[in-house]
Amino acid sequence: MIGEEIRRRRREKGLTVAQLAKNAGMAQSAVSQIETGKRSPHSASVIKLAAALECEVAQLYPKAPSQPSLEWLSDEEIPTSRLEDLPEEARAQLEKRGFSDLYFVPLEEGEEEEAVTIRINWVRLMDDHDRLLQKVRELERQNADLTERLAKARR
């Protein structure tokens, strides 16, 4: 767990929970709860804790057990997106949620790739004229109509 790694690194540096919290600009209770696993840290908190512990964010996460060999895609086949390529409204929503500084860190010479699990949430912004949204609303109306007819038939 990330909390265990934060605690291990804090102790390794000879810091108290109060000192780490102060260095990270966080409440002492928040750091304590993260360390004990009573609270999952937000990404902003992880970034602050990593900076206070003078380590990379990735170093705070436990490594996944080795996976069987996977068939990798070539670089040309991997879809990528940059924040600046998104529509302005999508960018504004992501920035509002703290995703204003997305980037990739290249490996340094001698470093090896590690298996990392990433959860990606895909967001599609729709307006009232979007065909998919119109279809969903049509299906919702049909469902409500069928539910109502079924309820009448049961009476």
C-alpha positions in Angstrom: 0.0 0.0 0.0 1.1 3.6 -0.7 0.6 4.5 3.0 3.1 1.8 4.1 5.7 3.1 1.6 5.2 6.7 2.7 5.7 5.7 6.4 8.8 3.7 5.5 10.4 6.6 3.6 9.4 9.1 6.3 11.1 6.9 9.0 14.1 6.4 6.7 14.5 10.2 6.6 14.0 10.4 10.4 10.9 12.6 10.1 7.9 12.6 12.4 4.4 12.6 10.9 4.1 16.3 12.0 7.3 17.2 10.2 6.3 15.4 7.0 2.9 17.0 7.1 4.4 20.5 7.6 6.9 19.9 4.7 4.1 18.7 2.5 1.7 21.5 3.4 -0.8 19.0 4.7 -2.7 18.4 7.9 -1.0 16.0 10.3 -4.2 13.9 10.6 -4.4 13.5 6.8 -0.8 12.2 6.6 -1.5 9.8 9.6 -4.7 8.5 8.0 -2.9 7.9 4.7 0.0 6.1 6.4 -2.4 3.8 8.3 -4.6 3.1 5.2 -7.7 4.8 6.7 -7.7 7.3 3.8 -6.7 7.1 0.2 -4.6 10.1 -0.9 -5.7 12.4 -3.7 -3.2 12.7 -6.5 -2.3 16.3 -5.3 -1.5 14.9 -1.9 0.7 12.2 -3.4 2.6 14.8 -5.3 3.1 16.9 -2.2 4.2 13.9 -0.1 6.7 12.8 -2.8 8.2 16.2 -2.9 8.5 16.3 0.9 10.1 12.9 0.9 12.4 13.9 -2.0 11.4 11.0 -4.3 9.4 10.4 -7.4 5.7 9.8 -7.2 6.0 6.4 -8.8 8.4 5.3 -6.0 5.6 5.6 -3.5 3.4 3.0 -5.3 4.0 -0.7 -4.7 5.2 -2.5 -7.7 2.8 -4.9 -9.3 3.7 -8.6 -9.4 5.4 -9.6 -12.6 3.0 -10.2 -15.4 3.2 -12.8 -18.2 4.7 -11.5 -21.4 2.4 -9.2 -23.4 2.4 -8.5 -27.0 3.4 -4.8 -27.2 2.2 -2.3 -29.7 4.6 -0.3 -31.7 4.9 3.4 -30.9 2.9 4.2 -34.0 0.0 2.1 -32.8 -0.3 3.6 -29.3 -3.0 6.3 -29.3 -1.9 9.4 -27.5 -3.5 12.7 -26.6 -2.0 15.9 -25.3 -3.9 18.2 -23.0 -3.5 21.1 -25.5 -5.2 19.0 -28.2 -8.4 18.7 -26.3 -11.4 21.0 -26.8 -11.3 24.1 -24.6 -14.2 23.0 -22.5 -12.7 19.6 -21.8 -9.3 21.2 -21.0 -11.1 23.6 -18.6 -12.8 20.7 -16.8 -9.6 18.6 -16.5 -7.7 21.6 -15.2 -10.5 22.3 -12.7 -9.9 18.8 -11.4 -6.2 19.2 -11.1 -5.1 17.6 -14.4 -3.4 20.7 -15.8 0.1 19.2 -15.9 0.0 15.9 -17.7 3.3 14.7 -19.2 5.4 11.7 -19.9 8.8 11.3 -18.4 11.3 9.6 -20.7 13.5 6.9 -19.3 17.1 7.8 -18.5 20.0 5.9 -19.8 20.3 2.6 -17.9 16.7 2.7 -16.6 14.4 -0.2 -17.3 10.7 -0.1 -18.0 8.5 -1.3 -15.1 5.0 -2.6 -15.3 2.5 0.1 -14.2 -1.2 -0.2 -13.9 -3.1 3.0 -14.9 -6.8 3.5 -14.7 -8.0 5.8 -17.5 -11.4 7.4 -17.4 -12.6 8.5 -20.9 -14.9 11.5 -20.9 -16.9 12.5 -23.9 -18.5 15.9 -23.7 -21.9 16.0 -25.4 -24.4 18.8 -26.2 -28.1 18.4 -26.8 -27.6 17.8 -30.5 -25.3 14.9 -30.0 -26.8 11.8 -31.7 -25.6 9.4 -29.0 -27.2 11.6 -26.3 -30.4 11.8 -28.3 -30.4 8.0 -28.6 -29.9 7.5 -24.9 -32.8 9.9 -24.1 -35.0 8.1 -26.6 -34.2 4.7 -25.0 -34.9 6.2 -21.5 -38.3 7.4 -22.7 -39.1 4.0 -24.2 -38.0 2.3 -20.9 -40.2 4.6 -18.9 -43.1 4.0 -21.2 -42.7 0.2 -21.0 -42.3 0.3 -17.2 -45.5 2.3 -17.0 -47.4 -0.1 -19.3 -46.1 -3.0 -17.3 -47.3 -1.5 -14.0 -50.8 -0.8 -15.5 -51.0 -4.4 -16.8 -50.2 -5.8 -13.3 -53.1 -3.8 -11.7 
